[in-house]
Amino acid sequence: MHTEDLRLFIDEARKVDPNIDYTDVPKKKSDPTNIDRVVANMKGNPSGILTRIAKQYSALKKAEEELTKLRQGMNPQIKGLASEYFDDADKIYTRVIKTLQFTITLSKQIEIPAGTKETFQVEEFFLELLDMLPELGDELEKLKQKFTTIMPTPAKTPPAKLSVKHVGAVKPPIAKKNLKQESFKYVKRDVSEAEGIAEFDDFDRRLADWDRRFAELEQKFFQSI
């Protein structure tokens, strides 16, 4: 962005605060007028507010990643347990289990027969043809234009992407313990409710295993608090 008018417009939206110092960073040092990034260097109260929010955001993101791993680990176990209630021939259908509180659905497993896949490299083909018959150059260009459609695209501004990263060697503290313990409490409550309606002979053993894993995850998160 090279225009001074745009920079003045941006400045109008910036906070006038002695604890905030704005720095315009050019894309290349050799061209200081080509601004690529605006950095708000904060200290004091503004820094503290956003730091606390960023810490909780980072902690929740980490918790989400760990819970996703746990969920992915449970998928094959639940699939295997649910499959035991259907014949092998039932794979071609959508299989549904309805309990008192949940519906478990397994999608169809229809075999895709082995075969071959053919890929035609159009551009390489015409380039090779042009090398063999250079006199066809003009005709090939006319064919290309004939079968080329140019569609206008409307102007749009994509939403800003958010990235929160910790700066420095000190590991960011985990978000408030009670908030994260609440999230784990709800997860474990759902699993405990499932225990009461489970009809699987070895579900108690599997549930105990998951309780242990949840406990390890909790300890990992909360030990630094």
Secondary structure as UniProt FT lines:
FT   HELIX           4..13
FT   TURN            18..19
FT   STRAND          20..28
FT   TURN            29..30
FT   STRAND          31..42
FT   HELIX           44..83
FT   TURN            84..85
FT   HELIX           88..92
FT   STRAND          95..98
FT   STRAND          103..106
FT   HELIX           122..132
FT   HELIX           134..136
FT   HELIX           137..146
FT   HELIX           177..197
FT   TURN            201..202
FT   HELIX           203..222
FT   TURN            223..224
//
